Structures are given as structure tokens and as C-alpha cells.
Amino acid sequence: MRLRADADDSPAGAAVRLALEQGFVLERRQLRDCGVADATVRRLLRRGEWSACAYGCVAVVPAPAMGAGPRHYGLRRAHSLRAASAALRHRDHVVGGASAAIIHGLPVLDIPPLPELVTGADATFGRRAT
């Protein structure tokens, strides 16, 4: 896979390794923490090697091509990246419903307009608090 080859010892390589662990997306803050300069991020976005999937988030994969293959492949991939970035921004939520099915490659009747997120259960659910 090309992404594994990009995960060298450079700051961008450290960012790619981190993105591989969290759905191919990174927050801009995480990129700065890895040592990737803003100019490098802008250059990779401009070249199309990386893509902006949501406000404040960058995907380390190219933007989904809407013209290659069936149209819904690109829409599903774009939705997957938006759902991963939404879950990354909202740490107490997880991707659920049709968005989770799309991420796992399962068929859905319709792609939701926004990523579907759900909150985790309360830690004391089902037991008495002491």
C-alpha cells in the first residue's frame, strides 16, 4: 500500500502513521504536533495528495474521485472520511447507524447527508453508583 511507503521518518511520515490508526484523518493540531509545517500541508492539499475532509481535518488520502467507477463509490468514500473526522473531533462519540455501515463496507439504501454519531453509554448504566 502506498500509504505505508509514505510513513517514513519525516514529520509527514509520522503524521501518516498516526492517521492510519484513526481512520486516515488528522486534525490540524495533530499535524502541528507531528512537526508538519502549515506550508507542507497546503502544498500536499494543493497537489491533491491529501484532501480536506472537514473543517479543521485533513485526510492523508486523495480526494474521492467522483468520475471514476460508479458515482456512489466516491460518495461513500467521502462520507467515510467525513464520519471519521467527525468522530475524531467529538471524542466522546462513535460513528453509528448507516455511517458505520458505510465505513465497514456494508450496503445501505441511502447515504446520509451528515455523519451519524452516537454517544457511549454512561459508565454507571446498569449498576449502582457508590
Secondary structure, 3 states (H helix, E strand, C coil): CHHHHHCCCCHHHHHHHHHHHCCCEEEHHHHHHHCCCHHHHHHHHHHCCCEEEECCEEECCCCCCCCCCCHHHHHHHHHHHHHHHHHHHCCCEEECHHHHHHHCCCCCCCCCCCCCEEECCCCCCCCCCC
